[in-house]
C-alpha cells in the first residue's frame, strides 16, 4: 500500500500559491510541489517520489516552504522529514 506524508503549514500568505521544495541531505532538489493555500494555512501530500516519478530513498529530507505575502515579500521556512519504507 502506498503511503503519503501530509505537510501542513501556516504562513503570512493570503490566498496565494506556496511552493514546497524537498531536498536531500546533500542539498539536491528531489521534489517541487505547488499548493494553493486558503488564508494563511495549507497542506500538501508527498508520496515519497522524486519529480521524475522514481521512489526516493529512505533518508532524512529538508522541506522548504516559500510563499509570497501581500506586500510581495517572499517568506521561507523549513523543517525536516524522515522517509522510511517497510522492508
MARBATI-63769 format. One record per residue (C-alpha): x, y, z; residue number from 1. Coordinates in pm, 1 decimal. Example, Ala and Ser with C-alpha at 12.3 -4.5 7.8 and 13.67 -1.06 7.14 Angstrom:
# residues 2
+----------+----------+----------+-----+
!        u !        v !        w ! pos !
+----------+----------+----------+-----+
!   1230.0 !   -450.0 !    780.0 !   1 !
!   1367.0 !   -106.0 !    714.0 !   2 !
+----------+----------+----------+-----+
END
This chain:
# residues 87
+----------+----------+----------+-----+
!        u !        v !        w ! pos !
+----------+----------+----------+-----+
!      0.0 !      0.0 !      0.0 !   1 !
!    134.6 !    341.4 !    -93.0 !   2 !
!    158.3 !    588.9 !    190.1 !   3 !
!    196.9 !    964.0 !    187.2 !   4 !
!    318.1 !   1234.0 !    419.7 !   5 !
!     88.7 !   1528.8 !    472.9 !   6 !
!    278.0 !   1852.3 !    524.7 !   7 !
!     78.0 !   2127.1 !    698.5 !   8 !
!    189.0 !   2487.2 !    712.6 !   9 !
!     92.6 !   2833.7 !    830.3 !  10 !
!    216.9 !   3144.3 !    653.6 !  11 !
!    152.1 !   3516.5 !    620.2 !  12 !
!     43.8 !   3442.6 !    264.7 !  13 !
!   -317.1 !   3531.0 !    189.3 !  14 !
!   -491.8 !   3319.8 !    -76.3 !  15 !
!   -184.3 !   3270.2 !   -290.5 !  16 !
!     28.3 !   2988.8 !   -417.0 !  17 !
!    302.4 !   2847.6 !   -199.0 !  18 !
!    581.4 !   2622.1 !   -319.4 !  19 !
!    724.8 !   2336.4 !   -120.6 !  20 !
!   1066.3 !   2212.0 !   -226.4 !  21 !
!   1205.4 !   1889.0 !    -85.8 !  22 !
!   1584.2 !   1846.4 !    -78.1 !  23 !
!   1803.4 !   1551.5 !     12.9 !  24 !
!   2072.4 !   1587.7 !    279.0 !  25 !
!   2324.3 !   1693.5 !     12.5 !  26 !
!   2104.2 !   1986.9 !    -86.8 !  27 !
!   1983.8 !   1839.7 !   -416.9 !  28 !
!   1626.1 !   1917.1 !   -515.5 !  29 !
!   1416.5 !   1599.5 !   -502.2 !  30 !
!   1061.3 !   1726.1 !   -547.3 !  31 !
!    881.0 !   2053.4 !   -611.1 !  32 !
!    515.6 !   2079.2 !   -502.7 !  33 !
!    289.8 !   2379.1 !   -557.7 !  34 !
!    -10.6 !   2424.8 !   -336.8 !  35 !
!   -287.6 !   2680.3 !   -326.0 !  36 !
!   -327.2 !   2798.2 !     31.4 !  37 !
!   -651.6 !   2928.9 !    171.8 !  38 !
!   -592.2 !   3222.2 !    400.1 !  39 !
!   -273.1 !   3157.1 !    590.2 !  40 !
!   -299.1 !   2776.7 !    614.0 !  41 !
!   -235.1 !   2499.4 !    368.2 !  42 !
!   -123.8 !   2142.6 !    328.1 !  43 !
!     26.1 !   1920.6 !     62.2 !  44 !
!     76.4 !   1546.1 !     24.5 !  45 !
!    414.3 !   1395.1 !    -64.8 !  46 !
!    411.8 !   1037.3 !   -185.0 !  47 !
!    786.1 !    984.9 !   -136.3 !  48 !
!    860.1 !   1018.7 !   -506.6 !  49 !
!   1106.7 !   1237.6 !   -690.6 !  50 !
!    997.1 !   1479.6 !   -963.9 !  51 !
!   1080.5 !   1211.2 !  -1223.2 !  52 !
!    841.7 !    961.6 !  -1056.0 !  53 !
!   1110.5 !    738.9 !   -902.5 !  54 !
!   1082.9 !    643.0 !   -535.6 !  55 !
!   1309.8 !    847.5 !   -312.4 !  56 !
!   1543.7 !    651.0 !    -88.6 !  57 !
!   1498.3 !    607.5 !    285.3 !  58 !
!   1660.9 !    913.6 !    437.6 !  59 !
!   1607.5 !   1248.8 !    603.9 !  60 !
!   1477.3 !   1526.6 !    376.2 !  61 !
!   1463.7 !   1902.6 !    412.7 !  62 !
!   1127.6 !   2063.2 !    337.1 !  63 !
!   1142.9 !   2428.8 !    231.4 !  64 !
!    825.4 !   2637.4 !    215.1 !  65 !
!    829.7 !   2952.0 !      2.2 !  66 !
!    533.6 !   3187.7 !    -12.6 !  67 !
!    479.0 !   3549.3 !   -105.6 !  68 !
!    293.5 !   3777.2 !    133.4 !  69 !
!     56.3 !   4054.3 !     28.4 !  70 !
!    348.3 !   4300.7 !     19.0 !  71 !
!    533.6 !   4089.3 !   -236.0 !  72 !
!    795.1 !   3970.3 !     13.9 !  73 !
!    896.7 !   3604.3 !    -27.3 !  74 !
!    882.1 !   3420.1 !    303.2 !  75 !
!   1068.7 !   3096.5 !    371.2 !  76 !
!   1051.2 !   2834.5 !    642.6 !  77 !
!   1194.3 !   2486.8 !    665.5 !  78 !
!   1170.0 !   2162.2 !    856.3 !  79 !
!   1285.6 !   1804.5 !    810.9 !  80 !
!   1101.1 !   1479.4 !    749.2 !  81 !
!   1217.6 !   1119.4 !    757.9 !  82 !
!   1119.2 !    893.2 !    470.1 !  83 !
!   1116.4 !    525.8 !    567.2 !  84 !
!    976.9 !    224.1 !    387.2 !  85 !
!    897.5 !   -123.1 !    522.1 !  86 !
!   1144.8 !   -393.1 !    423.6 !  87 !
+----------+----------+----------+-----+
END
